[in-house]
């Protein structure tokens, strides 16, 4: 890519390609904009290292001051968990102290130019409803609301385990065994590790097929899932809870460290295979996650759910999770979608 592809300097602000050396500055910028969602550098470095550039495309630009400090980042990339060859996710981050100078406008124009070169059908991005300036920014550029996602938080100390004492007894009494990934891997040893992980991966893949989303979920290939989830720096095998019916895993609920926000535990994916839904298994696993948080000194659990995912929202509401200002996902239609012939390289099912 030539330098002419990037926005022209605006005042004392220049633009250039994002490089690996910019990752620490990107993490710091993100923390200044969203301190409650600050990211740990090691986690971001790991995600950078495991990005599957052979299957998915992305490009990034940075805005910088004369002394080289990064004050803005523009991102356009395929959504690897909801892949479509002609639809892209976008983000525009600008340092709060440098807003109103046209930096975000320049980065977004660069993103649209990148999308046009790739014949993109649409762009999608997410902003929190309470960020009035960000909402105004996307709406002024033609984005329309597509869906909403609730961020919810649980005060661990306020959770009353006595109210949910029957949740675990109900499922264990029906023959379901509750365990964790750490326990299962220790039980089978090195020889059985691959089989256990593949069985857990199967549960996650089946559980994601009907998760509410704008585009169908793209399950990660097994090896990629192991690298991105199981071996990630924020992984907690002893808080990756599983439910088993005899020898078959039928549900999971995974927790993640949030080391940049001490005292806060992240709730990852919770899934139950279709044959075992409606039995209270998800609730039993979620109660275990709170017990883990309490035993390990966490004060809060944070999770996200699509506003259409009523089964999981009902569980969270019953447990006392409190909804935060909603995140709104917006889309910008760039051109009319075309018919994609099954089996063509740009058919999203080809990557599943």
Backbone torsions as a table, in degrees:
resi	resn	phi	psi	omega
1	UNK	NA	133.0	-178.8
2	UNK	-86.2	159.5	-179.1
3	UNK	-61.7	-25.6	-178.5
4	UNK	-66.8	-15.2	178.6
5	UNK	-72.5	-19.3	-176.6
6	UNK	-91.4	156.8	-180.0
7	UNK	-58.0	150.2	175.2
8	UNK	-71.6	151.2	180.0
9	UNK	-52.6	140.2	177.2
10	UNK	-115.5	107.4	-175.3
11	UNK	62.8	-121.7	178.4
12	UNK	-97.2	14.5	-176.7
13	UNK	-105.5	129.2	176.0
14	UNK	-109.5	167.8	-179.1
15	UNK	-132.9	144.7	178.7
16	UNK	-158.4	177.8	178.6
17	UNK	-70.6	146.0	173.4
18	UNK	-74.5	136.6	177.0
19	UNK	-125.5	170.3	179.1
20	UNK	-59.4	-29.4	179.7
21	UNK	-68.5	-14.8	-178.9
22	UNK	-86.2	-7.0	-175.1
23	UNK	-57.8	-48.4	178.8
24	UNK	-58.9	-41.2	179.2
25	UNK	-66.3	-36.2	177.1
26	UNK	-62.8	-44.3	179.0
27	UNK	-62.2	-42.3	178.9
28	UNK	-65.6	-41.0	178.5
29	UNK	-62.1	-44.8	179.2
30	UNK	-58.8	-41.3	-179.3
31	UNK	-67.4	-33.6	178.0
32	UNK	-69.3	-33.4	-178.1
33	UNK	-82.6	-42.7	-177.2
34	UNK	-129.5	73.1	-175.6
35	UNK	-59.1	-32.9	179.7
36	UNK	-73.6	-10.0	177.8
37	UNK	-123.0	31.9	177.9
38	UNK	-58.5	147.1	-177.8
39	UNK	-111.1	145.2	176.5
40	UNK	-78.5	135.6	-176.6
41	UNK	-58.5	-42.8	-178.9
42	UNK	-62.0	-36.6	178.3
43	UNK	-65.2	-42.9	-179.2
44	UNK	-68.0	-41.6	177.6
45	UNK	-59.7	-40.0	178.5
46	UNK	-64.9	-43.0	178.7
47	UNK	-63.6	-36.8	176.1
48	UNK	-62.2	-42.8	-176.5
49	UNK	-69.8	-28.0	-177.2
50	UNK	-100.0	4.3	175.8
51	UNK	-61.3	128.9	-175.8
52	UNK	-89.4	82.2	-178.0
53	UNK	-68.9	-15.3	177.8
54	UNK	-76.5	-22.9	-176.8
55	UNK	-108.5	-28.2	-173.6
56	UNK	-128.9	151.6	-177.8
57	UNK	-111.6	147.4	171.4
58	UNK	-156.4	160.3	174.1
59	UNK	-149.1	149.6	-176.5
60	UNK	-142.2	147.5	176.9
61	UNK	-130.4	153.2	177.2
62	UNK	-123.6	151.0	170.9
63	UNK	-106.3	137.2	-175.2
64	UNK	-139.8	155.8	179.0
65	UNK	-87.4	169.5	179.9
66	UNK	-55.9	-28.3	178.9
67	UNK	-88.3	7.9	174.7
68	UNK	90.1	2.3	-178.1
69	UNK	-74.5	132.3	179.8
70	UNK	-77.9	123.8	-179.7
71	UNK	-123.8	2.6	177.9
72	UNK	-162.2	148.8	177.5
73	UNK	-139.1	134.3	173.3
74	UNK	-117.7	133.1	-174.6
75	UNK	-130.4	134.5	168.7
76	UNK	-133.5	129.7	-175.9
77	UNK	-159.2	157.2	169.8
78	UNK	-66.5	145.8	171.6
79	UNK	-84.0	106.2	-174.6
80	UNK	-69.0	-19.5	178.4
81	UNK	-94.8	-8.5	174.3
82	UNK	-142.5	62.0	-171.2
83	UNK	-69.5	132.6	164.9
84	UNK	-142.8	131.4	-172.5
85	UNK	-61.6	-22.4	-175.5
86	UNK	-114.0	12.3	178.0
87	UNK	-123.5	137.9	-172.4
88	UNK	-132.9	149.0	171.8
89	UNK	-92.5	145.6	-179.9
90	UNK	-133.8	152.3	172.9
91	UNK	-143.9	140.6	173.8
92	UNK	-127.9	117.0	179.8
93	UNK	-117.2	127.9	178.7
94	UNK	-132.6	132.9	178.6
95	UNK	-53.1	131.5	-178.3
96	UNK	-54.2	-30.5	-178.8
97	UNK	-80.4	-3.5	-178.3
98	UNK	-125.8	21.1	177.8
99	UNK	-80.8	159.5	-179.9
100	UNK	81.9	9.5	-179.3
101	UNK	-107.4	5.2	-179.5
102	UNK	87.6	6.5	-178.4
103	UNK	-68.0	-47.7	178.8
104	UNK	-62.0	-39.8	178.2
105	UNK	-61.3	-43.3	-180.0
106	UNK	-66.3	-43.0	-179.9
107	UNK	-65.6	-39.8	179.6
108	UNK	-67.6	-39.1	177.2
109	UNK	-61.9	-38.6	176.5
110	UNK	-63.1	-42.0	178.7
111	UNK	-60.4	-46.9	-179.7
112	UNK	-62.2	-38.1	176.7
113	UNK	-62.6	-42.3	176.7
114	UNK	-61.8	-43.2	-179.8
115	UNK	-62.8	-41.3	-179.7
116	UNK	-62.9	-39.6	178.8
117	UNK	-62.5	-27.2	-178.6
118	UNK	-99.3	10.6	179.7
119	UNK	55.8	40.4	-178.9
120	UNK	-64.8	143.9	175.4
121	UNK	-83.5	-41.4	-175.2
122	UNK	-156.7	161.5	174.9
123	UNK	-120.7	152.0	176.6
124	UNK	-141.4	140.9	179.7
125	UNK	-150.1	161.4	-173.8
126	UNK	-124.6	136.0	174.9
127	UNK	-136.0	153.9	178.0
128	UNK	-83.4	136.1	-174.0
129	UNK	-56.7	-31.5	-178.0
130	UNK	-71.7	-16.6	178.0
131	UNK	-84.4	83.2	-173.2
132	UNK	-59.2	-39.6	-178.8
133	UNK	-64.7	-40.0	179.7
134	UNK	-67.9	-40.3	177.5
135	UNK	-62.0	-44.4	178.9
136	UNK	-62.9	-39.6	-179.3
137	UNK	-58.4	-48.6	-176.3
138	UNK	-72.3	-37.7	-178.3
139	UNK	-68.9	-34.8	178.2
140	UNK	-66.6	-18.6	-179.2
141	UNK	-102.4	13.1	171.9
142	UNK	92.8	4.4	177.6
143	UNK	-70.9	147.1	176.8
144	UNK	-125.9	149.9	-178.2
145	UNK	-65.5	134.1	-179.5
146	UNK	-114.8	-39.1	178.6
147	UNK	-164.9	169.3	-179.6
148	UNK	-126.7	146.6	178.5
149	UNK	-129.2	128.2	-179.5
150	UNK	-88.0	128.1	164.3
151	UNK	-90.6	129.5	-179.9
152	UNK	-130.6	146.0	-178.2
153	UNK	-130.6	140.9	179.3
154	UNK	-114.9	125.5	171.7
155	UNK	-77.6	109.2	-172.6
156	UNK	-59.7	-40.6	-177.5
157	UNK	-66.8	-29.4	-178.1
158	UNK	-81.0	-11.2	-179.7
159	UNK	-71.5	129.6	180.0
160	UNK	-100.9	101.2	-177.5
161	UNK	-63.9	-24.4	-179.1
162	UNK	-63.3	-31.0	179.6
163	UNK	-68.1	-18.0	-176.2
164	UNK	-120.7	22.7	-177.2
165	UNK	-62.4	-28.6	-178.2
166	UNK	-84.8	-10.4	-175.3
167	UNK	-60.1	-46.9	-178.8
168	UNK	-74.2	-41.1	-179.4
169	UNK	-61.4	-34.4	-179.1
170	UNK	-60.7	-44.3	-175.8
171	UNK	-83.4	-37.4	178.7
172	UNK	-68.7	-32.2	176.8
173	UNK	-66.4	-22.1	178.2
174	UNK	-92.6	9.6	175.9
175	UNK	94.0	7.2	179.2
176	UNK	-89.0	132.6	179.5
177	UNK	-100.1	127.5	177.6
178	UNK	-99.7	132.3	-174.5
179	UNK	-151.0	-167.5	177.3
180	UNK	-137.3	162.7	178.8
181	UNK	-62.1	-38.7	179.4
182	UNK	-61.4	-44.4	179.7
183	UNK	-64.4	-43.3	-177.8
184	UNK	-66.1	-40.6	179.8
185	UNK	-68.2	-36.1	177.0
186	UNK	-68.6	-36.5	-178.9
187	UNK	-64.1	-41.5	-174.6
188	UNK	-91.4	-18.8	-179.1
189	UNK	72.9	-176.4	-176.3
190	UNK	-60.3	-35.6	-176.8
191	UNK	-65.7	-30.2	-176.8
192	UNK	-103.1	1.9	-175.4
193	UNK	-58.0	-47.9	-176.4
194	UNK	-61.4	-42.0	-178.3
195	UNK	-64.9	-41.7	178.8
196	UNK	-63.7	-47.5	-178.4
197	UNK	-63.6	-38.4	178.2
198	UNK	-65.3	-38.1	179.1
199	UNK	-67.3	-39.1	177.5
200	UNK	-67.8	-41.0	177.0
201	UNK	-59.3	-39.1	177.8
202	UNK	-60.8	-41.0	178.7
203	UNK	-62.4	-45.1	-179.7
204	UNK	-63.0	-42.0	-179.5
205	UNK	-63.9	-45.2	-179.9
206	UNK	-66.7	-40.6	-177.9
207	UNK	-66.7	-23.8	-177.2
208	UNK	-87.4	-11.1	-172.5
209	UNK	-64.0	-32.4	-179.4
210	UNK	-114.8	21.8	174.1
211	UNK	-70.0	132.4	-179.6
212	UNK	-58.0	132.0	-179.5
213	UNK	-164.5	162.4	178.8
214	UNK	-71.7	-39.3	176.8
215	UNK	-123.6	156.2	179.1
216	UNK	-55.8	142.6	178.6
217	UNK	-65.8	138.0	176.2
218	UNK	-103.5	101.6	-179.8
219	UNK	-62.0	139.5	177.2
220	UNK	-74.4	137.1	173.1
221	UNK	-55.5	153.6	-173.1
222	UNK	-52.7	-52.3	-176.7
223	UNK	-61.5	-37.5	179.4
224	UNK	-68.4	-40.4	178.6
225	UNK	-62.1	-42.7	178.2
226	UNK	-59.7	-46.5	-178.4
227	UNK	-66.2	-41.2	-173.6
228	UNK	-81.4	-29.5	-173.1
229	UNK	-112.2	-59.6	-172.9
230	UNK	-69.0	-39.5	-175.6
231	UNK	-99.4	10.1	179.4
232	UNK	-70.2	149.8	179.7
233	UNK	-59.5	-28.2	-178.2
234	UNK	-90.8	6.2	-178.4
235	UNK	-68.4	145.7	177.0
236	UNK	-130.9	84.9	-178.1
237	UNK	-56.6	-32.7	179.8
238	UNK	-78.1	-8.4	175.1
239	UNK	-117.5	18.5	173.1
240	UNK	-99.7	89.8	-170.1
241	UNK	-85.4	143.3	-176.3
242	UNK	-130.4	153.0	171.1
243	UNK	-122.0	135.2	-178.1
244	UNK	-125.6	138.0	172.9
245	UNK	-109.4	103.8	-171.0
246	UNK	61.9	-116.6	-178.5
247	UNK	-100.4	1.4	-175.6
248	UNK	-103.0	129.9	173.0
249	UNK	-76.5	133.1	-175.2
250	UNK	-124.2	-6.7	-179.4
251	UNK	-161.8	159.1	177.2
252	UNK	-150.6	156.2	172.1
253	UNK	-151.1	111.0	-171.0
254	UNK	-106.7	137.3	175.9
255	UNK	-108.3	156.6	-178.4
256	UNK	-135.2	146.7	172.9
257	UNK	-69.8	149.2	171.7
258	UNK	-129.6	75.2	-169.5
259	UNK	-67.4	-20.6	178.3
260	UNK	-80.5	-12.5	176.0
261	UNK	-127.7	80.5	-175.4
262	UNK	-54.1	140.8	178.6
263	UNK	88.5	-5.8	-178.9
264	UNK	-111.4	130.2	179.3
265	UNK	-108.3	135.0	-179.4
266	UNK	-92.3	132.9	174.4
267	UNK	-91.1	119.1	176.6
268	UNK	-89.0	-146.7	-173.5
269	UNK	-74.2	136.2	169.6
270	UNK	-117.4	127.6	-175.7
271	UNK	-145.7	145.0	174.6
272	UNK	-130.9	133.1	179.1
273	UNK	-64.3	153.0	-171.7
274	UNK	-57.7	-36.7	-176.2
275	UNK	-68.0	-15.3	-175.0
276	UNK	-120.8	17.2	178.3
277	UNK	-78.6	157.6	179.2
278	UNK	79.1	13.3	-178.8
279	UNK	-110.3	3.9	179.9
280	UNK	83.3	11.2	-176.6
281	UNK	-68.7	-43.0	-179.9
282	UNK	-60.2	-42.7	178.7
283	UNK	-62.3	-43.6	179.9
284	UNK	-60.3	-42.5	178.8
285	UNK	-66.5	-40.4	-179.6
286	UNK	-65.5	-36.1	176.5
287	UNK	-63.6	-37.1	176.7
288	UNK	-64.0	-35.1	179.8
289	UNK	-64.2	-37.0	179.2
290	UNK	-70.3	-39.3	177.0
291	UNK	-60.4	-40.0	177.5
292	UNK	-63.5	-45.8	-179.2
293	UNK	-59.7	-44.4	-179.1
294	UNK	-64.9	-44.0	-177.4
295	UNK	-67.1	-24.2	-175.9
296	UNK	-108.1	15.4	170.8
297	UNK	80.0	16.9	176.4
298	UNK	-81.7	141.8	179.8
299	UNK	-97.1	-19.0	-172.5
300	UNK	-151.3	147.4	172.5
301	UNK	-119.6	134.6	178.9
302	UNK	-119.6	140.3	-179.8
303	UNK	-145.7	164.7	177.1
304	UNK	-129.5	141.6	177.4
305	UNK	-143.0	138.6	172.1
306	UNK	-60.1	139.7	-177.4
307	UNK	-62.7	-17.5	178.3
308	UNK	-90.2	-3.8	-178.7
309	UNK	-88.3	69.2	-174.9
310	UNK	-63.0	-38.1	179.4
311	UNK	-56.6	-45.5	-179.4
312	UNK	-74.4	-36.0	177.5
313	UNK	-63.2	-37.0	178.4
314	UNK	-62.6	-41.6	178.3
315	UNK	-62.6	-48.3	-178.5
316	UNK	-62.6	-40.8	179.4
317	UNK	-64.4	-41.1	179.3
318	UNK	-64.0	-33.0	-178.4
319	UNK	-80.9	-12.9	177.9
320	UNK	104.6	9.5	174.7
321	UNK	-62.2	137.8	-178.5
322	UNK	-108.0	126.2	179.9
323	UNK	-68.5	137.9	175.6
324	UNK	-99.7	174.1	175.4
325	UNK	-51.4	131.2	-171.1
326	UNK	-68.6	150.0	172.9
327	UNK	-96.5	129.5	-178.2
328	UNK	-108.9	129.1	176.7
329	UNK	-97.9	125.9	-178.5
330	UNK	-112.1	150.3	175.3
331	UNK	-125.9	148.4	176.2
332	UNK	-120.8	115.8	179.7
333	UNK	-82.1	121.5	-179.0
334	UNK	-98.2	-33.2	177.7
335	UNK	-158.7	163.1	-178.3
336	UNK	-70.1	134.8	178.3
337	UNK	-61.4	147.1	176.3
338	UNK	-108.8	162.4	177.8
339	UNK	-71.2	130.4	176.6
340	UNK	-104.9	119.8	-178.1
341	UNK	-75.1	129.8	178.8
342	UNK	-56.1	138.4	177.2
343	UNK	93.2	-16.0	176.5
344	UNK	-70.4	155.6	-179.6
345	UNK	-57.5	-26.2	-179.4
346	UNK	-95.0	13.4	174.9
347	UNK	-80.6	119.6	-176.0
348	UNK	-59.1	-28.1	179.9
349	UNK	-65.9	-16.9	-179.2
350	UNK	-68.0	-20.0	-179.1
351	UNK	-99.2	6.4	-178.8
352	UNK	-100.1	NA	NA
